Amino acid sequence: MQYVVIIGAKSLIAQSTALYYAQAGFGIIACARDTQAIALWATDMAIRNSVDVVLESFDVEALESHATWWQNLSGRYDIAGVITVAGFMPSQAQAQEDWSLVQRAIVVNYMGLVSLLNHVANSFEARKEGFIVGVSSVAGNRGRKTNYLYGSAKAGFSAYLSGLRNRLSASGVHVLTVLPGFVYTPMTQGLALPKALTAHPDEVGAAIYRAQQKGCNILYVRSVWRIIMLIIAHIPETIFKRMSL
Amino acid sequence: MHIESWGRYPIVDAKVESVSTLEVLQEVMQEMPRPMIAYGNGRSYGDSALGAHIIDMRKMNKFLAFDAQEGTITCQSGVLLSEILDVAVPQGWFLRVTPGTKHITVGGAIASDVHGKNHHVEGCFSQSVVSMRIMHPDGRIDSTHAGEELFHATCGGMGLTGVIVDATLSLKKIASSTIEQTTIKSPNLRETFDAFEATAHMPYSVAWIDCLAKGEAMGRSLLMVGDFAKEGSLDYTPKASWQFPLTLPSWVLNGWSVRLFNMLYYAKAPRGTSHQSTSIDSFFYPLDSIGAWNRIYGRNGFTQYQFILPKATSYEGLSAILNAIAKSGKGSFLAVLKLYGKANENYLSFPIEGYSLALDFKIEPTLWALLDTLDALVAHYGGRIYLAKDVRVSQAHFEAGYEHIDTFRAYRHREKLENTFASLQSQRVGI
């Protein structure tokens, strides 16, 4: 059985994505800091789809553990690809006052994933096979005063994925950047989200599976976001700096 | 919010809390105003799961274990039977007992102690329950199995003993997902009975009966018996169901249209005995292929009247009841007759050894008097009414049929459950 590694398996987007791979017959290696919290979900998915669902404890913030962790994991399983869904979005206002939140956002959204994916990229490049899916954010496309501390970490991650795609294309390793836009999840609970721009987790999972299978490079889950971000990217800075977005 | 069951009558305004984990259920159970009642997939016909305070269990739907060697499956109570089939059939297992719809939850199946076409062989759903866990009003969880008081009170106990949270079911080994079916056409009730007795060795049997036929033809029927094929493929890809598109005006179904349907349906079947190979879905769940078929009965909803008579009085009793129905002209095209095996030890389970008839009626003002007449006949012949279908039976007629009702009441009283769990139905029939 070929396995797909999911980093940040507690999130709804991760679980929905995992389901599409399980339905296609892939085993799932579900990685989270607290695997106890996803044990019921994992058993249920394994039974419903007749596939292996393995729980692996993994801490994105424990950078020094990543090399051994990956070596160990890739030695035990035939891994088809790695999908990172882990993320941490602090409130902008609180983060401006509290460096620890900023630091955590940078580590979870950027440093930790880069640390892990460097090892993944090296093994996939060597065997000339595999895929990497990174769930980044449209918040990283252009910094806005309402969300730039989180956004800048995601911007770093998007740039990293872009570079990785460029490097690995020669060895046939596929890298997909996912920009979900707004999604109904516990992370966005309480925010007033415009319906037409907000996807359901299930929709995100389906879109990720399809885009990865087709070999897409950058996925906007709802295509209207591609247009919105195109417009936002083209607003001249002199105007943009005075706007409230 | 407004909530209803399969009969679409009554519609009640209730406080509904949806639960998805044990922890949430524990909180809800403690905070919910009393009395409360658990609600599954809303497929009981009447008011068994309706009340002012409802716990919606459908999202507690995780599989917890599946042993494909031994054929046991453990799941939370909100899992649907259809979901079990999706998992089990491709691996050569089937539900030991299944009713005529697969769109019900495991919790509902236990609470109503449902049965199917193989009651004379395998008994009720509870007889496939290896063990189950029940949450009490204070959040405690107990595990129980056959032989224990909690088990026999809960199976068939209509959700009035606690909330079933999960269960382990024993499955039946199958070699194929194809059913070999035999249809026997009988011209009257006597021959229908003879055909049931003659085919009692077959694991599955049920008869469609023309309840509007009078005189010589009274009780004419199509008896369908069958079993799983001995070999073949285990493929199971359920058909997409066709959704009934509208609520029919309630005049569409009347004595004449039903009589016409029954005549054609009976005439269509080949004379004597015929054989067919068919699928799990068309043999066990013919109506599931039409989504929302309850809308056919119109805006006012419908009810199903199901009773059972002891074998000794079955022929006489059924003749009397069929006569009363034919005379009223209130027919039903879903009239189902079945021979049952021995009763189990649960206090309120419906089946006893004898014949049961189930009939659908659309709700109309003149229906209640007919059903009261039928109640009196059922009581006279020593029979009982099935609570999972009922929406109107009186306390007196209900009590008359259930000899262990006092054991059940005593249990509820001792455990101080009377004001904790109740449905509109339990309040009406006084349990």
Contacts between the chains, C-beta under 8 A, distances in Angstrom:
chain1	res1	chain2	res2	distance
A	40	B	21	7.9
A	40	B	62	5.1
A	40	B	64	7.4
A	41	B	62	7.3
A	43	B	62	7.2
A	43	B	63	6.7
A	43	B	64	6.2
A	43	B	65	7.1
A	44	B	62	4.1
A	44	B	63	4.7
A	44	B	64	7.6
A	47	B	63	4.0
A	47	B	65	7.5
A	47	B	66	4.6
A	47	B	73	7.9
A	47	B	87	5.8
A	48	B	63	6.3
A	48	B	83	7.4
A	48	B	86	7.3
A	48	B	87	6.0
A	50	B	87	7.7
A	50	B	90	7.7
A	50	B	91	7.5
